[in-house]
Amino acid sequence: MEQGVSFDLDLIRRYDQSGPRYTSYPTAVEFTESFGAADYQAACARSNASGRPLSLYFHIPFCDTVCFYCACNKIATKDRSLASPYLERVHRELAMQSELFDRSRVVEQLHWGGGTPTFLSNEQMVELMEVTRRYFTLADDEVGEFSIEIDPREADAVTVKLLRRIGFNRMSLGVQDFDERVQAAVNRFQTEAQTMAVLEAALAEGFRSTSIDLIYGLPFQTVESFMKTLDRVIEVNPQRLSIFNYAHLPERFKPQRRINAADLPPPEVKLAILQATIDRLTQAGYVFIGMDHFARPENELAVAQRAGTLYRNFQGYSTHANCDLIGIGVTSIGMVDNTYAQNQRELDAYYADIDAGRLAIFRGIALNRDDLIRREVITQLICHFELDKTALAAKWDIDFDRYFASSLAKLRVMEDDGLVAVDSDRIHILPRGRLLVRNICMAFDAYLETKTGPIGFSKVI
C-alpha cells in the first residue's frame, strides 16, 4: 500500500471540524451505565471459547506535576505514598479479572499508561509485573509487545535497565517541545539531556521500539521553533513519532484554563507547523500511518499497514487486532468479545468497588450487528485508507451500496474534492484525503446522525 500523504491547505480549512478519533466504534460517549459487571462477565465467558490472545492495559493515574495542556485522566500530586494503596487495588483487580479468563490465553500485548507510570518506585514496578505474571500468562519477549509511557523527568538509565529486565521492550516518551518558552507556558520543564539520556539507555538495553510524542499548537510555537525540536528528535531516529494537535478546551479540562489563549498560535500558524512537519518527516524517511502517527518503514506499524493487518484501539494504532483487551485500573477501558467496558472514573468509587470484591466496571456497551459492520468499515478506512466493499458485503451478507446509501451520498462531495475514490468494488482514500480520514469515517458513523449541536470532540486537524 502506498503510505503517502498530501497537504492541501484549502481543503483542510474547509473540512476542519470536530469529530471522533475512533479509538473505538461506537465511541465512549455512547457508553451507558445500563451495561455493568454482569454483562462484562458474560462477554468474558463467551470470549474464552475463542481462545484469542489477550492484551492488558494498566492506567497509572499519578503525575508529579500537572502539564497545563493535558486532557488525560490523572491525579497531580507530590505525595508518592498515594501509589501504594492504588497498587493494592490494582493487584486485587488483577486477581478478579484473571478468574474470568482461561490461563491458557496468552497476553501478547501489555501497556502501562497514565498519568505517569514511572511515578511508581522501582520496587513497585517490579512487584506490579510480578503480580501480573502470577495471574496471567505473558508471551515470551520475542512475541510479546510490552510497552510503557515514560516521562524522561521521571526516569534515568537505572530505571530503563530495570524496565527492560522486568519485561518491557517498547517505550514512548513524552517530549511535546524542547523550546524553553513553550515549556514554561505549559508547566513542563524538560531538558534535551534528560530525554536523550533515556533514549540512549533504551538503545543500550535492547528496547525494540521507541516512540516520541510532540504537540503542535502550544503557546508561543512557531514553524521555526517547532522545526528545531523536530530536527533534534529526528537526529536520534526514533522508530515512531506521534505529532498531536493541541485542542484547547478549557471548559472541559481545568488545567488548560492556566494557558493564556492569546499566546496560542493562530490557526494559519498551526497549519503551517503541520505542513512543515509532514514535509520534514517525509524527507527523513518516515511514513504516515494515519491521524497523527509516523513510523520508520521497517517498524511493525508500517509493516502491518502494508500487510493490511493494522488495527486501532484505545491505545492508538496496534498490530494485535485479534486480542481481547482487559482494562486495569481507574478509568481503564476494555474490549472483550463484542463489548466495551469502562472502570470507575473517580478514585474513591474505584476503591469502593474493589474493596467490596466487585469489578469496578460502571458503564459500557454491547455492540449490535450494525455496530460491528460499521466498526469494521471505520477500522479499515482509518488503518489502511482503503476498504474492499465486495469482501465486506460477502462477509456480512449485505448489499453494500444499499446498506450504506446515506454514507456514500456524504462521500460524493469528498469525491469531488479529491479526498476519496469510490467505485463498485472499493473505497480508496487518496493522499490529499488522508489527513482528513476522520471526516471520511464520520460519514459511516450512525450515532452522529442523531446528534444536534456541538458533539464534544476535538478538531480533526
C-alpha positions as CSV (number, residue, x, y, z in Angstrom):
1,M,0.0,0.0,0.0
2,E,1.2,3.5,-0.8
3,Q,2.0,5.2,2.5
4,G,2.0,8.8,1.4
5,V,0.1,11.9,2.4
6,S,-0.6,15.2,0.5
7,F,-1.2,18.5,2.3
8,D,-3.9,20.7,0.8
9,L,-4.4,23.8,2.9
10,D,-7.7,24.9,1.3
11,L,-9.2,21.5,1.8
12,I,-8.0,21.3,5.4
13,R,-9.5,24.6,6.2
14,R,-12.8,23.7,4.6
15,Y,-13.1,20.3,6.4
16,D,-11.7,21.3,9.8
17,Q,-14.5,20.3,12.1
18,S,-14.9,18.4,15.3
19,G,-15.0,14.6,15.2
20,P,-14.2,11.4,16.9
21,R,-10.7,9.9,17.0
22,Y,-12.2,6.4,16.5
23,T,-10.2,4.5,19.1
24,S,-13.5,2.7,19.3
25,Y,-16.7,2.4,17.5
26,P,-19.2,3.2,18.9
27,T,-17.2,5.9,20.7
28,A,-17.1,6.2,24.5
29,V,-19.8,8.9,24.5
30,E,-22.3,6.1,23.6
31,F,-21.4,4.0,26.7
32,T,-24.2,3.6,29.2
33,E,-24.5,2.7,32.8
34,S,-27.1,0.0,31.9
35,F,-24.1,-2.1,30.9
36,G,-22.5,-3.5,34.1
37,A,-20.2,-6.1,35.6
38,A,-22.6,-9.0,34.8
39,D,-22.6,-8.0,31.1
40,Y,-18.9,-7.9,31.2
41,Q,-18.6,-11.3,32.9
42,A,-20.8,-12.8,30.2
43,A,-18.7,-11.4,27.5
44,C,-15.6,-12.8,29.1
45,A,-17.2,-16.3,29.2
46,R,-18.1,-16.0,25.5
47,S,-14.6,-14.9,24.6
48,N,-12.9,-17.9,26.3
49,A,-14.4,-20.1,23.6
50,S,-12.5,-18.1,21.0
51,G,-9.1,-18.8,22.5
52,R,-7.9,-15.4,21.3
53,P,-4.8,-13.9,22.9
54,L,-5.1,-11.1,25.5
55,S,-4.0,-7.5,25.8
56,L,-3.6,-5.8,29.2
57,Y,-3.8,-2.1,29.7
58,F,-2.9,-0.6,33.1
59,H,-3.8,3.0,33.9
60,I,-1.4,4.7,36.4
61,P,-3.1,8.0,37.1
62,F,-0.5,9.9,39.1
63,C,1.7,12.7,37.9
64,D,4.3,14.7,39.9
65,T,3.3,17.9,38.3
66,V,0.4,18.9,36.0
67,C,1.1,19.9,32.4
68,F,-1.4,22.6,31.6
69,Y,-2.2,21.2,28.1
70,C,-3.1,17.7,29.5
71,A,-6.6,16.2,28.9
72,C,-5.8,12.8,30.4
73,N,-7.4,11.3,33.5
74,K,-4.7,12.0,36.1
75,I,-4.0,13.0,39.6
76,A,-1.3,15.6,40.1
77,T,0.5,15.1,43.4
78,K,3.8,15.2,45.1
79,D,2.7,12.5,47.6
80,R,4.3,9.3,46.4
81,S,2.7,7.4,49.2
82,L,-0.6,7.5,47.2
83,A,0.8,4.9,44.8
84,S,0.8,2.1,47.4
85,P,-3.0,2.0,48.1
86,Y,-3.7,2.3,44.5
87,L,-1.5,-0.6,43.5
88,E,-3.0,-2.7,46.3
89,R,-6.4,-2.4,44.5
90,V,-4.8,-3.0,41.1
91,H,-3.3,-6.2,42.4
92,R,-6.8,-7.3,43.7
93,E,-8.4,-6.3,40.4
94,L,-5.8,-8.4,38.5
95,A,-6.8,-11.4,40.6
96,M,-10.6,-10.8,40.0
97,Q,-10.0,-10.4,36.2
98,S,-7.8,-13.5,36.0
99,E,-10.7,-15.6,37.2
100,L,-12.7,-14.7,34.1
101,F,-10.1,-15.8,31.6
102,D,-8.6,-19.2,30.8
103,R,-5.0,-19.3,31.9
104,S,-4.1,-20.8,28.5
105,R,-4.8,-17.5,26.8
106,V,-1.5,-15.7,26.4
107,V,-1.0,-12.0,26.9
108,E,0.6,-10.8,23.7
109,Q,0.3,-7.1,24.4
110,L,0.8,-5.1,27.6
111,H,0.8,-1.4,28.1
112,W,1.2,0.9,31.1
113,G,-0.2,4.4,30.5
114,G,-1.2,7.4,32.6
115,G,-0.6,9.7,34.1
116,T,3.0,8.8,34.6
117,P,3.7,5.1,35.0
118,T,7.3,5.9,36.2
119,F,5.7,7.8,39.1
120,L,5.9,4.4,40.7
121,S,9.1,3.4,42.5
122,N,11.4,0.8,41.0
123,E,10.2,-1.7,43.7
124,Q,6.6,-1.0,42.9
125,M,7.1,-1.5,39.2
126,V,8.9,-4.8,39.8
127,E,6.0,-6.0,42.1
128,L,3.3,-5.0,39.6
129,M,4.9,-7.0,36.9
130,E,5.4,-10.0,39.2
131,V,1.7,-9.9,40.3
132,T,0.7,-9.7,36.6
133,R,2.7,-12.8,35.8
134,R,1.2,-14.5,38.8
135,Y,-2.3,-14.2,37.4
136,F,-1.8,-14.1,33.6
137,T,0.4,-15.9,31.1
138,L,2.7,-13.4,29.4
139,A,4.1,-14.2,26.0
140,D,7.9,-14.6,25.5
141,D,9.9,-11.5,24.8
142,E,10.2,-12.4,21.1
143,V,6.4,-12.4,20.6
144,G,5.1,-10.0,23.2
145,E,4.7,-6.3,22.7
146,F,5.1,-4.8,26.2
147,S,5.2,-1.0,26.3
148,I,5.3,1.8,28.8
149,E,4.8,5.5,28.6
150,I,7.8,7.4,30.1
151,D,8.3,10.9,31.4
152,P,12.0,11.4,30.9
153,R,12.0,13.6,34.0
154,E,10.9,10.5,36.0
155,A,13.5,8.1,34.6
156,D,17.2,7.5,34.1
157,A,19.5,4.8,32.9
158,V,18.9,2.7,36.0
159,T,15.1,2.9,35.5
160,V,15.4,1.9,31.9
161,K,17.6,-1.1,32.7
162,L,15.1,-2.2,35.3
163,L,12.2,-1.8,32.9
164,R,13.9,-4.0,30.3
165,R,14.7,-6.6,32.9
166,I,11.1,-6.9,34.1
167,G,9.9,-7.4,30.5
168,F,9.2,-4.1,28.7
169,N,10.6,-4.0,25.2
170,R,9.0,-0.8,23.8
171,M,8.6,2.7,25.2
172,S,7.0,6.0,24.3
173,L,8.5,9.3,25.6
174,G,6.5,12.5,26.2
175,V,8.6,15.4,24.9
176,Q,6.0,17.9,23.4
177,D,8.5,20.7,22.7
178,F,12.1,21.5,23.7
179,D,11.6,25.2,23.5
180,E,12.0,26.7,26.9
181,R,9.4,29.5,26.4
182,V,6.8,26.9,25.4
183,Q,7.7,24.6,28.3
184,A,7.3,27.5,30.8
185,A,3.8,28.3,29.3
186,V,2.6,24.7,29.7
187,N,4.4,24.0,33.0
188,R,6.5,21.1,31.6
189,F,10.2,21.8,32.1
190,Q,12.3,19.1,30.4
191,T,15.8,19.3,29.1
192,E,17.1,17.7,25.9
193,A,19.7,16.0,28.0
194,Q,17.0,14.2,30.1
195,T,15.3,12.9,27.0
196,M,18.4,11.9,25.2
197,A,19.7,10.0,28.3
198,V,16.6,7.8,28.4
199,L,16.7,7.2,24.6
200,E,20.4,6.2,24.8
201,A,19.7,3.9,27.7
202,A,16.8,2.3,25.8
203,L,19.1,1.6,22.8
204,A,21.8,0.2,25.1
205,E,19.3,-2.1,26.9
206,G,17.8,-3.5,23.7
207,F,14.4,-1.9,23.6
208,R,13.0,-2.8,20.2
209,S,10.9,0.3,19.6
210,T,11.0,3.9,20.9
211,S,8.3,6.5,20.2
212,I,8.3,10.2,20.9
213,D,5.3,12.4,21.4
214,L,5.2,16.0,20.2
215,I,2.4,18.5,20.4
216,Y,1.8,21.4,17.9
217,G,-0.4,24.4,18.7
218,L,1.0,25.1,22.1
219,P,1.7,28.7,23.3
220,F,4.4,30.6,21.5
221,Q,5.2,27.9,19.0
222,T,6.3,29.0,15.5
223,V,7.2,27.0,12.5
224,E,10.9,27.8,13.1
225,S,10.8,26.9,16.8
226,F,8.9,23.6,16.3
227,M,11.3,22.6,13.5
228,K,14.2,22.9,15.8
229,T,12.6,20.5,18.2
230,L,11.6,18.1,15.4
231,D,15.1,18.2,13.8
232,R,16.6,17.3,17.2
233,V,14.2,14.4,17.6
234,I,14.9,13.1,14.0
235,E,18.6,13.0,14.8
236,V,18.1,10.3,17.3
237,N,15.9,8.3,14.8
238,P,13.0,7.0,16.9
239,Q,11.0,4.2,15.4
240,R,7.8,6.1,15.8
241,L,6.6,9.7,16.2
242,S,3.2,11.0,17.4
243,I,2.5,14.6,16.4
244,F,-0.6,15.6,18.3
245,N,-2.7,18.7,17.7
246,Y,-3.3,20.6,20.9
247,A,-7.1,21.0,21.4
248,H,-7.7,24.0,23.7
249,L,-10.9,23.0,25.6
250,P,-10.6,24.9,29.0
251,E,-14.3,24.5,29.6
252,R,-13.7,20.7,29.8
253,F,-10.2,20.4,31.1
254,K,-9.4,22.6,34.1
255,P,-5.6,22.7,33.7
256,Q,-6.0,24.3,30.3
257,R,-7.5,27.3,32.0
258,R,-4.0,28.2,33.0
259,I,-3.0,28.6,29.4
260,N,-3.4,32.1,28.0
261,A,-5.4,31.7,24.8
262,A,-3.8,34.9,23.4
263,D,-0.5,33.1,23.5
264,L,-1.7,30.2,21.3
265,P,-0.5,30.2,17.6
266,P,-3.3,31.3,15.2
267,P,-4.9,28.6,13.0
268,E,-2.8,29.5,10.0
269,V,0.4,29.0,12.0
270,K,-0.8,25.7,13.4
271,L,-1.4,24.5,9.8
272,A,2.0,25.8,8.7
273,I,3.6,23.8,11.5
274,L,1.7,20.7,10.5
275,Q,2.7,21.1,6.8
276,A,6.3,21.7,7.7
277,T,6.3,18.7,10.0
278,I,4.9,16.4,7.3
279,D,7.4,17.6,4.8
280,R,10.4,17.2,7.2
281,L,9.4,13.7,8.4
282,T,8.8,12.6,4.8
283,Q,12.2,13.8,3.8
284,A,13.7,11.9,6.8
285,G,12.1,8.7,5.5
286,Y,9.2,8.3,7.9
287,V,5.8,7.1,6.5
288,F,2.5,8.5,7.5
289,I,0.5,5.8,9.4
290,G,-2.6,7.9,10.0
291,M,-4.1,10.5,12.2
292,D,-1.0,11.8,14.0
293,H,1.3,8.9,13.7
294,F,4.5,8.4,11.7
295,A,6.9,5.5,11.7
296,R,10.1,4.2,10.1
297,P,9.3,1.9,7.1
298,E,10.7,-1.1,8.9
299,N,8.7,-0.5,12.1
300,E,5.9,-3.0,12.8
301,L,3.2,-0.4,12.4
302,A,4.3,0.4,8.9
303,V,4.8,-3.3,8.1
304,A,1.3,-4.1,9.4
305,Q,-0.3,-1.3,7.4
306,R,1.3,-2.5,4.2
307,A,0.2,-6.1,5.0
308,G,-3.4,-4.9,5.7
309,T,-3.3,-6.1,9.4
310,L,-3.1,-2.8,11.2
311,Y,-5.7,-2.2,13.9
312,R,-6.8,0.6,16.1
313,N,-7.9,0.6,19.8
314,F,-7.8,2.8,22.9
315,Q,-4.0,2.9,22.9
316,G,-4.0,4.1,19.2
317,Y,-2.7,2.0,16.3
318,S,-1.8,-1.6,17.1
319,T,-0.6,-4.7,15.4
320,H,-2.7,-7.1,17.6
321,A,-6.2,-7.0,16.1
322,N,-7.1,-10.4,17.4
323,C,-6.7,-9.7,21.1
324,D,-9.3,-9.2,23.7
325,L,-8.3,-6.1,25.7
326,I,-8.6,-6.0,29.5
327,G,-8.5,-2.6,31.2
328,I,-7.0,-2.5,34.6
329,G,-7.1,0.5,37.0
330,V,-9.2,3.6,37.4
331,T,-11.0,4.8,34.2
332,S,-9.5,2.0,32.0
333,I,-11.5,0.7,29.1
334,G,-11.5,-2.9,28.0
335,M,-12.8,-4.5,24.8
336,V,-13.8,-8.1,25.3
337,D,-15.9,-10.2,22.8
338,N,-18.3,-7.6,21.2
339,T,-18.4,-5.3,24.2
340,Y,-16.6,-2.3,25.6
341,A,-16.4,-1.8,29.4
342,Q,-15.0,1.1,31.4
343,N,-13.9,1.2,35.0
344,Q,-15.0,3.8,37.5
345,R,-13.5,7.2,36.6
346,E,-13.2,8.5,40.2
347,L,-10.6,7.0,42.5
348,D,-12.9,6.7,45.6
349,A,-15.5,4.9,43.5
350,Y,-12.8,2.6,42.1
351,Y,-11.5,1.8,45.6
352,A,-15.0,1.2,46.9
353,D,-15.8,-1.4,44.2
354,I,-12.5,-3.2,44.6
355,D,-12.7,-3.2,48.4
356,A,-16.1,-4.8,48.2
357,G,-14.8,-7.5,46.0
358,R,-16.6,-6.2,42.9
359,L,-15.3,-5.5,39.4
360,A,-15.0,-1.7,39.1
361,I,-17.0,-1.5,35.8
362,F,-19.6,1.3,35.8
363,R,-20.5,1.6,32.1
364,G,-20.0,0.1,28.7
365,I,-21.9,-1.0,25.6
366,A,-22.7,-4.3,23.8
367,L,-22.3,-3.9,20.1
368,N,-25.2,-4.8,17.8
369,R,-24.8,-6.2,14.3
370,D,-24.9,-2.7,12.7
371,D,-22.2,-1.5,15.2
372,L,-20.0,-4.4,14.2
373,I,-20.4,-3.8,10.5
374,R,-19.7,-0.1,10.8
375,R,-16.8,-0.7,13.2
376,E,-15.2,-2.9,10.5
377,V,-15.7,-0.2,7.8
378,I,-14.2,2.6,10.0
379,T,-11.3,0.4,11.2
380,Q,-10.4,-0.5,7.6
381,L,-10.5,3.1,6.5
382,I,-8.6,4.6,9.4
383,C,-5.9,2.0,9.4
384,H,-5.4,1.2,5.7
385,F,-7.1,4.1,3.8
386,E,-8.9,1.5,1.8
387,L,-12.0,-0.7,2.0
388,D,-12.9,-3.8,-0.1
389,K,-16.6,-3.3,-0.4
390,T,-17.1,-6.6,-2.1
391,A,-15.4,-8.6,0.6
392,L,-17.2,-6.8,3.4
393,A,-20.6,-7.3,1.7
394,A,-19.9,-11.0,1.4
395,K,-18.8,-11.3,5.0
396,W,-21.9,-9.6,6.4
397,D,-24.3,-10.7,3.7
398,I,-25.4,-7.2,2.8
399,D,-25.7,-5.1,-0.4
400,F,-23.0,-2.6,0.5
401,D,-24.3,0.3,-1.7
402,R,-27.8,-0.1,-0.5
403,Y,-26.9,-0.6,3.2
404,F,-24.6,2.5,3.2
405,A,-26.6,4.6,0.8
406,S,-26.6,7.7,3.0
407,S,-22.9,7.3,3.8
408,L,-22.0,7.1,0.2
409,A,-24.1,10.2,-0.5
410,K,-22.0,12.0,2.0
411,L,-18.8,10.9,0.3
412,R,-19.8,12.3,-3.0
413,V,-18.7,15.8,-2.1
414,M,-15.4,14.4,-0.8
415,E,-15.0,12.5,-4.1
416,D,-15.4,15.8,-6.0
417,D,-12.8,17.3,-3.8
418,G,-10.3,14.5,-4.5
419,L,-10.3,13.1,-1.0
420,V,-11.6,9.7,-1.8
421,A,-12.3,7.5,-4.8
422,V,-15.3,5.2,-4.7
423,D,-16.1,2.5,-7.3
424,S,-18.1,-0.7,-7.4
425,D,-15.6,-2.7,-5.5
426,R,-13.7,-0.4,-3.1
427,I,-13.3,2.8,-1.3
428,H,-9.8,4.3,-1.6
429,I,-8.7,7.4,0.4
430,L,-6.4,9.4,-1.8
431,P,-3.2,11.1,-0.4
432,R,-4.9,14.5,-0.1
433,G,-7.7,12.9,2.0
434,R,-5.5,11.0,4.4
435,L,-5.1,13.9,6.9
436,L,-8.9,14.1,6.8
437,V,-9.6,10.4,7.4
438,R,-11.7,11.2,10.5
439,N,-14.1,13.2,8.3
440,I,-14.4,10.3,5.9
441,C,-15.0,7.8,8.8
442,M,-17.7,10.1,10.2
443,A,-19.8,9.5,7.1
444,F,-20.3,5.9,8.3
445,D,-21.0,6.8,12.0
446,A,-24.7,6.1,12.6
447,Y,-24.6,7.8,16.0
448,L,-23.5,11.2,14.6
449,E,-26.7,11.3,12.5
450,T,-28.8,11.6,15.7
451,K,-26.8,14.4,17.3
452,T,-27.5,18.1,17.0
453,G,-25.3,21.0,18.1
454,P,-21.7,20.6,19.4
455,I,-20.7,16.9,19.6
456,G,-17.9,17.3,22.1
457,F,-15.0,16.0,20.1
458,S,-11.7,17.7,19.2
459,K,-11.0,19.3,15.8
460,V,-9.8,16.8,13.2
461,I,-6.7,18.9,12.4
